[in-house]
Amino acid sequence: MKTVRVRDVVIGEGMPKVCVPIVEIKLKDAVTFAEKLEAGGADIAEWRIDWFDEAYEISKVVEAAGCIRKALKKIPLIATFRTAGEGGRKGNQGGAVY
């Protein structure tokens, strides 16, 4: 099996990795959650942008990504945006699904 190294995490060898999603609506809450992941044993974090209340404002997404990245310290970050059809929170045409 091929391996992939992301920061200090090697995917494809050793124990299975734990990827924890960040699904907070507000940036403040996402940062607070991210700060706790290292102590919680997470190997990787997935920021679900479709949950972020300012997901359609690119400058806010870029700012939030930087804040979350900093809060995670060494934990790798995957950022995803899932449409409602993919099980996400935002609709396929930009509307929120609740």
N, CA, C and O atoms as a Tinker XYZ file with bonds, in Angstrom:
   392  protein
     1  N      0.846000   -1.178000    0.000000    73     2
     2  CA     0.000000    0.000000    0.000000    64     1     3
     3  C      0.890000    1.239000    0.000000    63     2     4     5
     4  O      1.889000    1.298000    0.716000    81     3
     5  N      0.523000    2.210000   -0.796000    73     3     6
     6  CA     1.247000    3.478000   -0.799000    64     5     7
     7  C      0.871000    4.279000    0.437000    63     6     8     9
     8  O     -0.229000    4.145000    0.973000    81     7
     9  N      1.793000    5.102000    0.873000    73     7    10
    10  CA     1.536000    5.964000    2.014000    64     9    11
    11  C      1.568000    7.420000    1.573000    63    10    12    13
    12  O      2.156000    7.769000    0.549000    81    11
    13  N      0.933000    8.239000    2.358000    73    11    14
    14  CA     0.920000    9.683000    2.134000    64    13    15
    15  C      1.262000   10.353000    3.457000    63    14    16    17
    16  O      0.668000   10.031000    4.486000    81    15
    17  N      2.208000   11.277000    3.440000    73    15    18
    18  CA     2.561000   12.029000    4.642000    64    17    19
    19  C      1.958000   13.427000    4.532000    63    18    20    21
    20  O      2.176000   14.144000    3.556000    81    19
    21  N      1.198000   13.791000    5.557000    73    19    22
    22  CA     0.625000   15.124000    5.662000    64    21    23
    23  C      1.046000   15.658000    7.027000    63    22    24    25
    24  O      0.598000   15.170000    8.064000    81    23
    25  N      1.909000   16.660000    7.009000    73    23    26
    26  CA     2.541000   17.138000    8.239000    64    25    27
    27  C      3.246000   15.965000    8.896000    63    26    28    29
    28  O      4.112000   15.355000    8.269000    81    27
    29  N      2.914000   15.626000   10.126000    73    27    30
    30  CA     3.568000   14.520000   10.820000    64    29    31
    31  C      2.738000   13.237000   10.813000    63    30    32    33
    32  O      3.066000   12.290000   11.526000    81    31
    33  N      1.687000   13.194000   10.031000    73    31    34
    34  CA     0.810000   12.023000    9.983000    64    33    35
    35  C      1.075000   11.254000    8.689000    63    34    36    37
    36  O      1.039000   11.818000    7.595000    81    35
    37  N      1.342000    9.955000    8.837000    73    35    38
    38  CA     1.536000    9.092000    7.673000    64    37    39
    39  C      0.271000    8.254000    7.516000    63    38    40    41
    40  O     -0.060000    7.430000    8.368000    81    39
    41  N     -0.423000    8.482000    6.412000    73    39    42
    42  CA    -1.663000    7.768000    6.120000    64    41    43
    43  C     -1.295000    6.549000    5.275000    63    42    44    45
    44  O     -0.599000    6.662000    4.266000    81    43
    45  N     -1.773000    5.390000    5.706000    73    43    46
    46  CA    -1.504000    4.166000    4.971000    64    45    47
    47  C     -0.522000    3.244000    5.669000    63    46    48    49
    48  O     -0.126000    2.220000    5.112000    81    47
    49  N     -0.123000    3.600000    6.891000    73    47    50
    50  CA     0.718000    2.712000    7.687000    64    49    51
    51  C      0.358000    2.865000    9.154000    63    50    52    53
    52  O     -0.207000    3.877000    9.569000    81    51
    53  N      0.691000    1.852000    9.926000    73    51    54
    54  CA     0.416000    1.905000   11.359000    64    53    55
    55  C     -1.067000    1.801000   11.655000    63    54    56    57
    56  O     -1.842000    1.241000   10.880000    81    55
    57  N     -1.433000    2.347000   12.782000    73    55    58
    58  CA    -2.825000    2.312000   13.230000    64    57    59
    59  C     -3.711000    3.149000   12.302000    63    58    60    61
    60  O     -3.239000    4.120000   11.710000    81    59
    61  N     -5.005000    2.776000   12.172000    73    59    62
    62  CA    -5.927000    3.628000   11.419000    64    61    63
    63  C     -5.959000    5.026000   12.036000    63    62    64    65
    64  O     -5.818000    5.181000   13.249000    81    63
    65  N     -6.143000    6.025000   11.204000    73    63    66
    66  CA    -6.144000    7.412000   11.661000    64    65    67
    67  C     -7.567000    7.863000   11.994000    63    66    68    69
    68  O     -8.539000    7.413000   11.387000    81    67
    69  N     -7.661000    8.751000   12.960000    73    67    70
    70  CA    -8.948000    9.305000   13.378000    64    69    71
    71  C     -9.080000   10.698000   12.772000    63    70    72    73
    72  O     -8.274000   11.587000   13.046000    81    71
    73  N    -10.121000   10.876000   11.935000    73    71    74
    74  CA   -10.406000   12.167000   11.316000    64    73    75
    75  C    -11.690000   12.705000   11.945000    63    74    76    77
    76  O    -12.744000   12.073000   11.872000    81    75
    77  N    -11.584000   13.880000   12.561000    73    75    78
    78  CA   -12.717000   14.471000   13.270000    64    77    79
    79  C    -13.252000   15.657000   12.475000    63    78    80    81
    80  O    -12.490000   16.559000   12.125000    81    79
    81  N    -14.567000   15.669000   12.182000    73    79    82
    82  CA   -15.132000   16.797000   11.446000    64    81    83
    83  C    -15.367000   18.010000   12.337000    63    82    84    85
    84  O    -15.739000   17.880000   13.503000    81    83
    85  N    -15.148000   19.175000   11.775000    73    83    86
    86  CA   -15.476000   20.444000   12.434000    64    85    87
    87  C    -16.720000   20.962000   11.733000    63    86    88    89
    88  O    -16.658000   21.372000   10.574000    81    87
    89  N    -17.850000   20.946000   12.429000    73    87    90
    90  CA   -19.128000   21.324000   11.830000    64    89    91
    91  C    -19.797000   22.474000   12.583000    63    90    92    93
    92  O    -21.021000   22.533000   12.703000    81    91
    93  N    -18.982000   23.364000   13.075000    73    91    94
    94  CA   -19.518000   24.516000   13.799000    64    93    95
    95  C    -19.997000   25.574000   12.803000    63    94    96    97
    96  O    -19.422000   25.719000   11.724000    81    95
    97  N    -21.025000   26.296000   13.159000    73    95    98
    98  CA   -21.600000   27.321000   12.293000    64    97    99
    99  C    -20.823000   28.638000   12.387000    63    98   100   101
   100  O    -20.624000   29.317000   11.380000    81    99
   101  N    -20.394000   28.987000   13.573000    73    99   102
   102  CA   -19.674000   30.241000   13.817000    64   101   103
   103  C    -18.173000   29.992000   13.914000    63   102   104   105
   104  O    -17.746000   28.970000   14.451000    81   103
   105  N    -17.373000   30.918000   13.397000    73   103   106
   106  CA   -15.919000   30.793000   13.414000    64   105   107
   107  C    -15.393000   30.629000   14.836000    63   106   108   109
   108  O    -14.542000   29.775000   15.085000    81   107
   109  N    -15.882000   31.423000   15.754000    73   107   110
   110  CA   -15.428000   31.357000   17.151000    64   109   111
   111  C    -15.576000   29.936000   17.698000    63   110   112   113
   112  O    -14.679000   29.422000   18.367000    81   111
   113  N    -16.706000   29.314000   17.410000    73   111   114
   114  CA   -16.960000   27.962000   17.892000    64   113   115
   115  C    -16.084000   26.930000   17.179000    63   114   116   117
   116  O    -15.644000   25.957000   17.790000    81   115
   117  N    -15.837000   27.146000   15.897000    73   115   118
   118  CA   -14.974000   26.238000   15.139000    64   117   119
   119  C    -13.546000   26.275000   15.673000    63   118   120   121
   120  O    -12.900000   25.234000   15.791000    81   119
   121  N    -13.054000   27.464000   15.995000    73   119   122
   122  CA   -11.707000   27.613000   16.546000    64   121   123
   123  C    -11.623000   26.954000   17.925000    63   122   124   125
   124  O    -10.659000   26.246000   18.216000    81   123
   125  N    -12.611000   27.180000   18.757000    73   123   126
   126  CA   -12.634000   26.568000   20.086000    64   125   127
   127  C    -12.628000   25.042000   19.978000    63   126   128   129
   128  O    -11.911000   24.366000   20.715000    81   127
   129  N    -13.417000   24.514000   19.073000    73   127   130
   130  CA   -13.464000   23.069000   18.860000    64   129   131
   131  C    -12.117000   22.560000   18.357000    63   130   132   133
   132  O    -11.618000   21.544000   18.840000    81   131
   133  N    -11.532000   23.257000   17.395000    73   131   134
   134  CA   -10.245000   22.857000   16.822000    64   133   135
   135  C     -9.141000   22.823000   17.872000    63   134   136   137
   136  O     -8.276000   21.948000   17.842000    81   135
   137  N     -9.172000   23.762000   18.787000    73   135   138
   138  CA    -8.153000   23.820000   19.843000    64   137   139
   139  C     -8.179000   22.583000   20.739000    63   138   140   141
   140  O     -7.164000   22.242000   21.347000    81   139
   141  N     -9.313000   21.917000   20.826000    73   139   142
   142  CA    -9.464000   20.749000   21.701000    64   141   143
   143  C     -9.100000   19.427000   21.020000    63   142   144   145
   144  O     -8.994000   18.402000   21.693000    81   143
   145  N     -8.910000   19.435000   19.707000    73   143   146
   146  CA    -8.728000   18.180000   18.985000    64   145   147
   147  C     -7.427000   17.465000   19.314000    63   146   148   149
   148  O     -7.400000   16.235000   19.361000    81   147
   149  N     -6.360000   18.196000   19.540000    73   147   150
   150  CA    -5.085000   17.555000   19.852000    64   149   151
   151  C     -5.193000   16.739000   21.140000    63   150   152   153
   152  O     -4.756000   15.589000   21.189000    81   151
   153  N     -5.771000   17.331000   22.174000    73   151   154
   154  CA    -5.933000   16.634000   23.447000    64   153   155
   155  C     -6.912000   15.473000   23.317000    63   154   156   157
   156  O     -6.840000   14.507000   24.077000    81   155
   157  N     -7.827000   15.566000   22.355000    73   155   158
   158  CA    -8.815000   14.516000   22.148000    64   157   159
   159  C     -8.314000   13.343000   21.333000    63   158   160   161
   160  O     -9.024000   12.352000   21.168000    81   159
   161  N     -7.091000   13.445000   20.819000    73   159   162
   162  CA    -6.507000   12.328000   20.099000    64   161   163
   163  C     -6.757000   12.295000   18.602000    63   162   164   165
   164  O     -6.488000   11.279000   17.962000    81   163
   165  N     -7.259000   13.367000   18.032000    73   163   166
   166  CA    -7.504000   13.392000   16.589000    64   165   167
   167  C     -6.187000   13.374000   15.819000    63   166   168   169
   168  O     -5.218000   14.027000   16.204000    81   167
   169  N     -6.171000   12.621000   14.733000    73   167   170
   170  CA    -5.000000   12.595000   13.853000    64   169   171
   171  C     -5.134000   13.607000   12.723000    63   170   172   173
   172  O     -4.144000   14.187000   12.278000    81   171
   173  N     -6.363000   13.815000   12.262000    73   171   174
   174  CA    -6.664000   14.691000   11.129000    64   173   175
   175  C     -7.974000   15.409000   11.441000    63   174   176   177
   176  O     -8.840000   14.850000   12.114000    81   175
   177  N     -8.126000   16.644000   10.957000    73   175   178
   178  CA    -9.388000   17.372000   11.100000    64   177   179
   179  C     -9.959000   17.649000    9.717000    63   178   180   181
   180  O     -9.220000   17.945000    8.777000    81   179
   181  N    -11.272000   17.552000    9.601000    73   179   182
   182  CA   -11.974000   17.894000    8.362000    64   181   183
   183  C    -12.884000   19.077000    8.661000    63   182   184   185
   184  O    -13.840000   18.953000    9.427000    81   183
   185  N    -12.589000   20.221000    8.059000    73   183   186
   186  CA   -13.467000   21.379000    8.236000    64   185   187
   187  C    -14.558000   21.298000    7.188000    63   186   188   189
   188  O    -14.286000   21.390000    5.991000    81   187
   189  N    -15.783000   21.129000    7.632000    73   187   190
   190  CA   -16.939000   21.061000    6.749000    64   189   191
   191  C    -17.424000   22.483000    6.490000    63   190   192   193
   192  O    -18.223000   23.027000    7.251000    81   191
   193  N    -16.936000   23.069000    5.420000    73   191   194
   194  CA   -17.261000   24.460000    5.089000    64   193   195
   195  C    -18.758000   24.638000    4.871000    63   194   196   197
   196  O    -19.286000   25.725000    5.103000    81   195
   197  N    -19.448000   23.595000    4.431000    73   195   198
   198  CA   -20.890000   23.702000    4.203000    64   197   199
   199  C    -21.676000   23.981000    5.488000    63   198   200   201
   200  O    -22.841000   24.373000    5.426000    81   199
   201  N    -21.050000   23.783000    6.642000    73   199   202
   202  CA   -21.694000   24.119000    7.909000    64   201   203
   203  C    -21.429000   25.565000    8.322000    63   202   204   205
   204  O    -22.184000   26.120000    9.119000    81   203
   205  N    -20.392000   26.172000    7.806000    73   203   206
   206  CA   -19.978000   27.527000    8.172000    64   205   207
   207  C    -21.017000   28.527000    7.674000    63   206   208   209
   208  O    -21.386000   28.502000    6.499000    81   207
   209  N    -21.492000   29.404000    8.554000    73   207   210
   210  CA   -22.568000   30.326000    8.181000    64   209   211
   211  C    -22.166000   31.350000    7.123000    63   210   212   213
   212  O    -23.037000   31.934000    6.478000    81   211
   213  N    -20.878000   31.579000    6.933000    73   211   214
   214  CA   -20.421000   32.538000    5.923000    64   213   215
   215  C    -19.720000   31.820000    4.762000    63   214   216   217
   216  O    -18.781000   32.348000    4.165000    81   215
   217  N    -20.192000   30.615000    4.457000    73   215   218
   218  CA   -19.548000   29.759000    3.465000    64   217   219
   219  C    -19.535000   30.350000    2.057000    63   218   220   221
   220  O    -18.688000   29.979000    1.245000    81   219
   221  N    -20.442000   31.248000    1.761000    73   219   222
   222  CA   -20.502000   31.819000    0.412000    64   221   223
   223  C    -19.745000   33.142000    0.291000    63   222   224   225
   224  O    -19.792000   33.794000   -0.752000    81   223
   225  N    -19.050000   33.535000    1.353000    73   223   226
   226  CA   -18.229000   34.749000    1.323000    64   225   227
   227  C    -16.767000   34.309000    1.341000    63   226   228   229
   228  O    -16.220000   34.005000    2.401000    81   227
   229  N    -16.139000   34.276000    0.169000    73   227   230
   230  CA   -14.804000   33.680000    0.031000    64   229   231
   231  C    -13.774000   34.309000    0.964000    63   230   232   233
   232  O    -12.922000   33.599000    1.500000    81   231
   233  N    -13.833000   35.611000    1.168000    73   231   234
   234  CA   -12.857000   36.236000    2.066000    64   233   235
   235  C    -13.041000   35.741000    3.499000    63   234   236   237
   236  O    -12.064000   35.597000    4.235000    81   235
   237  N    -14.281000   35.480000    3.898000    73   235   238
   238  CA   -14.555000   34.956000    5.236000    64   237   239
   239  C    -14.086000   33.502000    5.361000    63   238   240   241
   240  O    -13.605000   33.088000    6.415000    81   239
   241  N    -14.228000   32.737000    4.284000    73   239   242
   242  CA   -13.767000   31.344000    4.284000    64   241   243
   243  C    -12.246000   31.296000    4.400000    63   242   244   245
   244  O    -11.706000   30.489000    5.156000    81   243
   245  N    -11.556000   32.154000    3.655000    73   243   246
   246  CA   -10.092000   32.196000    3.714000    64   245   247
   247  C     -9.627000   32.601000    5.114000    63   246   248   249
   248  O     -8.709000   31.998000    5.669000    81   247
   249  N    -10.262000   33.616000    5.672000    73   247   250
   250  CA    -9.919000   34.058000    7.030000    64   249   251
   251  C    -10.152000   32.933000    8.044000    63   250   252   253
   252  O     -9.303000   32.668000    8.895000    81   251
   253  N    -11.307000   32.281000    7.941000    73   251   254
   254  CA   -11.647000   31.203000    8.868000    64   253   255
   255  C    -10.675000   30.035000    8.731000    63   254   256   257
   256  O    -10.262000   29.453000    9.734000    81   255
   257  N    -10.312000   29.694000    7.513000    73   255   258
   258  CA    -9.364000   28.592000    7.295000    64   257   259
   259  C     -8.036000   28.874000    7.997000    63   258   260   261
   260  O     -7.446000   27.973000    8.593000    81   259
   261  N     -7.571000   30.100000    7.928000    73   259   262
   262  CA    -6.327000   30.473000    8.602000    64   261   263
   263  C     -6.430000   30.359000   10.114000    63   262   264   265
   264  O     -5.503000   29.891000   10.775000    81   263
   265  N     -7.555000   30.785000   10.653000    73   263   266
   266  CA    -7.764000   30.710000   12.100000    64   265   267
   267  C     -7.861000   29.262000   12.571000    63   266   268   269
   268  O     -7.288000   28.903000   13.600000    81   267
   269  N     -8.571000   28.444000   11.833000    73   267   270
   270  CA    -8.717000   27.038000   12.198000    64   269   271
   271  C     -7.380000   26.315000   12.056000    63   270   272   273
   272  O     -7.011000   25.513000   12.914000    81   271
   273  N     -6.656000   26.599000   10.975000    73   271   274
   274  CA    -5.344000   25.981000   10.757000    64   273   275
   275  C     -4.417000   26.282000   11.943000    63   274   276   277
   276  O     -3.727000   25.390000   12.436000    81   275
   277  N     -4.405000   27.536000   12.393000    73   275   278
   278  CA    -3.564000   27.943000   13.523000    64   277   279
   279  C     -3.990000   27.225000   14.805000    63   278   280   281
   280  O     -3.139000   26.789000   15.580000    81   279
   281  N     -5.287000   27.098000   15.031000    73   279   282
   282  CA    -5.800000   26.457000   16.241000    64   281   283
   283  C     -5.472000   24.967000   16.290000    63   282   284   285
   284  O     -5.336000   24.394000   17.371000    81   283
   285  N     -5.346000   24.348000   15.136000    73   283   286
   286  CA    -5.066000   22.912000   15.080000    64   285   287
   287  C     -3.611000   22.566000   15.374000    63   286   288   289
   288  O     -3.287000   21.406000   15.627000    81   287
   289  N     -2.741000   23.559000   15.344000    73   287   290
   290  CA    -1.304000   23.352000   15.561000    64   289   291
   291  C     -0.765000   22.369000   14.528000    63   290   292   293
   292  O     -0.726000   22.708000   13.346000    81   291
   293  N     -0.352000   21.177000   14.918000    73   291   294
   294  CA     0.266000   20.231000   13.984000    64   293   295
   295  C     -0.722000   19.283000   13.305000    63   294   296   297
   296  O     -0.331000   18.536000   12.408000    81   295
   297  N     -1.971000   19.298000   13.706000    73   295   298
   298  CA    -2.959000   18.385000   13.123000    64   297   299
   299  C     -3.254000   18.801000   11.678000    63   298   300   301
   300  O     -3.571000   19.964000   11.431000    81   299
   301  N     -3.155000   17.875000   10.726000    73   299   302
   302  CA    -3.495000   18.197000    9.331000    64   301   303
   303  C     -4.963000   18.581000    9.189000    63   302   304   305
   304  O     -5.821000   18.103000    9.930000    81   303
   305  N     -5.231000   19.453000    8.221000    73   303   306
   306  CA    -6.588000   19.943000    7.983000    64   305   307
   307  C     -7.019000   19.627000    6.559000    63   306   308   309
   308  O     -6.320000   19.941000    5.595000    81   307
   309  N     -8.182000   19.000000    6.447000    73   307   310
   310  CA    -8.845000   18.781000    5.163000    64   309   311
   311  C    -10.048000   19.708000    5.158000    63   310   312   313
   312  O    -10.803000   19.737000    6.130000    81   311
   313  N    -10.244000   20.460000    4.092000    73   311   314
   314  CA   -11.415000   21.328000    3.981000    64   313   315
   315  C    -12.316000   20.796000    2.878000    63   314   316   317
   316  O    -11.876000   20.577000    1.749000    81   315
   317  N    -13.595000   20.589000    3.224000    73   315   318
   318  CA   -14.545000   20.079000    2.244000    64   317   319
   319  C    -15.814000   20.926000    2.253000    63   318   320   321
   320  O    -16.141000   21.589000    3.237000    81   319
   321  N    -16.510000   20.879000    1.128000    73   319   322
   322  CA   -17.821000   21.530000    1.010000    64   321   323
   323  C    -18.735000   20.509000    0.350000    63   322   324   325
   324  O    -18.570000   20.173000   -0.823000    81   323
   325  N    -19.687000   20.027000    1.111000    73   323   326
   326  CA   -20.610000   19.027000    0.588000    64   325   327
   327  C    -21.962000   19.672000    0.332000    63   326   328   329
   328  O    -22.495000   20.387000    1.180000    81   327
   329  N    -22.508000   19.411000   -0.844000    73   327   330
   330  CA   -23.842000   19.914000   -1.166000    64   329   331
   331  C    -24.876000   19.042000   -0.456000    63   330   332   333
   332  O    -24.542000   17.995000    0.098000    81   331
   333  N    -26.114000   19.477000   -0.478000    73   331   334
   334  CA   -27.187000   18.698000    0.148000    64   333   335
   335  C    -27.268000   17.314000   -0.485000    63   334   336   337
   336  O    -27.525000   16.331000    0.210000    81   335
   337  N    -27.053000   17.227000   -1.785000    73   335   338
   338  CA   -27.086000   15.947000   -2.478000    64   337   339
   339  C    -25.982000   15.004000   -2.033000    63   338   340   341
   340  O    -26.085000   13.791000   -2.217000    81   339
   341  N    -24.934000   15.553000   -1.451000    73   339   342
   342  CA   -23.812000   14.754000   -0.951000    64   341   343
   343  C    -23.893000   14.557000    0.564000    63   342   344   345
   344  O    -22.967000   14.035000    1.184000    81   343
   345  N    -25.015000   14.984000    1.150000    73   343   346
   346  CA   -25.186000   14.854000    2.591000    64   345   347
   347  C    -24.751000   16.079000    3.374000    63   346   348   349
   348  O    -24.658000   16.034000    4.600000    81   347
   349  N    -24.483000   17.174000    2.672000    73   347   350
   350  CA   -24.040000   18.401000    3.318000    64   349   351
   351  C    -25.184000   19.280000    3.783000    63   350   352   353
   352  O    -26.358000   18.947000    3.620000    81   351
   353  N    -24.818000   20.403000    4.363000    73   351   354
   354  CA   -25.797000   21.315000    4.943000    64   353   355
   355  C    -26.328000   22.342000    3.949000    63   354   356   357
   356  O    -27.462000   22.799000    4.091000    81   355
   357  N    -25.548000   22.709000    2.962000    73   355   358
   358  CA   -25.981000   23.705000    1.993000    64   357   359
   359  C    -26.641000   23.030000    0.802000    63   358   360   361
   360  O    -26.278000   21.920000    0.412000    81   359
   361  N    -27.617000   23.723000    0.234000    73   359   362
   362  CA   -28.324000   23.190000   -0.921000    64   361   363
   363  C    -27.471000   23.216000   -2.172000    63   362   364   365
   364  O    -26.443000   23.891000   -2.224000    81   363
   365  N    -27.898000   22.485000   -3.168000    73   363   366
   366  CA   -27.175000   22.425000   -4.439000    64   365   367
   367  C    -27.192000   23.757000   -5.167000    63   366   368   369
   368  O    -26.329000   24.010000   -6.008000    81   367
   369  N    -28.151000   24.607000   -4.863000    73   367   370
   370  CA   -28.243000   25.913000   -5.502000    64   369   371
   371  C    -27.898000   27.044000   -4.562000    63   370   372   373
   372  O    -28.228000   28.196000   -4.843000    81   371
   373  N    -27.247000   26.752000   -3.459000    73   371   374
   374  CA   -26.801000   27.796000   -2.554000    64   373   375
   375  C    -27.688000   28.053000   -1.351000    63   374   376   377
   376  O    -27.344000   28.873000   -0.500000    81   375
   377  N    -28.821000   27.372000   -1.259000    73   375   378
   378  CA   -29.692000   27.569000   -0.115000    64   377   379
   379  C    -29.310000   26.641000    1.027000    63   378   380   381
   380  O    -28.748000   25.569000    0.802000    81   379
   381  N    -29.605000   27.041000    2.217000    73   379   382
   382  CA   -29.279000   26.208000    3.381000    64   381   383
   383  C    -30.351000   25.134000    3.559000    63   382   384   385
   384  O    -31.531000   25.367000    3.295000    81   383
   385  N    -29.936000   23.988000    3.999000    73   383   386
   386  CA   -30.840000   22.886000    4.303000    64   385   387
   387  C    -30.790000   22.679000    5.806000    63   386   388   389
   388  O    -29.706000   22.554000    6.377000    81   387
   389  N    -31.936000   22.640000    6.450000    73   387   390
   390  CA   -31.949000   22.470000    7.912000    64   389   391
   391  C    -32.696000   21.217000    8.297000    63   390   392
   392  O    -32.812000   20.907000    9.482000    81   391
